[in-house]
Amino acid sequence: MELIYIGGLLIVVALIFMLAMIVKGARLRPFEQRFKTLIIVAKDDDDEVEDKYAEAYEIVMEFGDLLAAEKNLEQYYGVKDIYDRVEEFRAENHQMTKQEKVTLKLVK
């Protein structure tokens, strides 16, 4: 039974070693090259998401500091600046804001 565990462990280590060779390798075959691009694209997407999260976190933390300020005028202009940054962030990330339909009432 121990031999099965040792054999399975060796196979897993060999597969990990092969994946590392493909990612770091040169003169790869077309199949290996496609596999490498899949791995690298997934890694780049994770980095991009992390950067967006960090930027959003920074905006929220600045907003919290701003609300703790004692001067009302400082809060007012700070909130306007934060709002502009949020709009830029949404535009960069293609986020649309939900807008309700405007209904007009007839007043007699």
N, C-alpha and C positions, 0 to 999 in steps of 0.2 A: 504494500500500500504506500509506503514511503517512497518507493521508486516512482510511482505514478505522480506524486506531488513534486518530486524533484524534476522529473521529465517535463511536467506541465510548466513548472517555473522556468526551466531552460528555454522552452518554446516561447514563453512570454518575453523573456529577456532578449531572445533572438529577434522577435518581431519589433520590439522597441528599438533595438539596434538598427534594424533595417529601415524603420521609419526615420530615424535620425540621419542615416546615410542618405536617404532620398531628399530630406529637407536641406541638408548641407552639401549635397553632391553636385558635381559638374558632369557634363556630357551624359545627361540622362536620356533615356528612351522616351518616346512620346507619351506612353502611358504614365511613366514616372513623373514626367513634366506636368501633366494634367493633375496628377495627385498632389504634387508640390504646390501648384497654384491654388488648389482647393484649400489646403492647409493654411497657406499664407493669407488668403483672402479672409478666412474665418478669423485669423489673428488680428488683421487690420480692422475688421468690423468691431471686434471687442475693444480695441484701443480707441476707436472713434466714439463708441458708446461711453467709455470711461471719460473721455474728454468732455462730452456733452454733459454728463452727470456732474463733473467738477465745475463746469461753468454755471450750471443751474444752482448748484450748492453755493457758489460764491455770491450769486445774485441774491439768494434768500438770506444768507448771513449778513450781507450789507443792508438788506431791508430791515432785518431785526435790529442791527446796530442803529439804524436811522430812527426807528420807532422809539428807541431808548433815549434819543436826544431830547434835551429840555426845551429848545427853542422851536416854536411853532413854524417860523419862517424857514428854518433849516429843514424841518420835516417836510414842509410843502414842496420845496424845490428838490429835495432828495427823492421824494416819491415820484416826482415828474421824471427825474433822471432814471430811476429804477424802471419806471413804466416804459421809457424809450428803450432801455436795454432789453427788457422782456420782449418788446415788439421785434427788435432785431433778432433776438434768439429764436423767436417763432418763425420769422421769415427765413432764417438760415436753415431751419429744420423742417420747413414746409408744413408747419402746423397752422391749421385754419382755426379761427375762433368761431364758436357757434353763435349764430345770429338768429334771433327769433324774427318771425314775420311781423311786420308792422301792420297793425290794424287800426284804421281810423274810424272813429265813431261819429255818427251824424248828430249834430247838436241843433235842436230847433229852438 
